[in-house]
Amino acid sequence: MGVAQTWFNMLYQVLLGEERGPRFGSFVALYGIANTRALIGRALRGELVK
């Protein structure tokens, strides 16, 4: 597993609670740039942790 794949797995785990997800570009295209930025911001603030 390469560094990029490990990084994206971690990102999906934090943002979506899943180890795998759609390609990040596809996710952003579907979810929208503003929504993706807001989701990342919420994750960084710890708002997605139960």
C-alpha positions in Angstrom: 0.0 0.0 0.0 1.5 3.3 -1.1 1.7 6.5 1.0 -1.1 8.1 -1.1 -3.5 5.2 -0.7 -2.8 5.2 3.1 -3.4 8.9 3.3 -6.7 8.6 1.4 -7.8 5.7 3.6 -7.2 7.8 6.6 -9.0 10.7 5.1 -12.1 8.6 4.3 -12.0 7.1 7.8 -12.0 10.6 9.4 -14.6 12.2 7.0 -16.9 9.3 6.2 -16.2 6.7 8.9 -15.2 4.2 6.1 -11.8 2.9 5.1 -12.6 3.2 1.4 -14.6 5.6 -0.6 -14.9 7.0 -4.1 -11.9 8.5 -5.8 -11.3 11.9 -4.0 -11.8 13.9 -7.2 -15.1 12.1 -7.9 -16.2 12.7 -4.3 -15.5 16.4 -4.5 -17.2 16.6 -7.9 -20.4 15.0 -6.5 -20.4 16.5 -3.0 -19.2 20.0 -4.1 -16.1 22.0 -3.3 -17.7 24.1 -0.6 -19.4 21.1 1.1 -16.1 19.2 1.0 -14.2 22.1 2.5 -16.8 22.4 5.2 -16.7 18.7 5.9 -12.9 18.8 6.3 -13.2 21.8 8.5 -15.7 20.0 10.8 -13.3 17.0 10.9 -10.4 19.2 11.9 -12.4 20.7 14.7 -13.3 17.3 16.0 -17.0 17.7 15.2 -17.3 14.4 13.5 -16.1 12.3 16.5 -18.8 10.7 18.5 
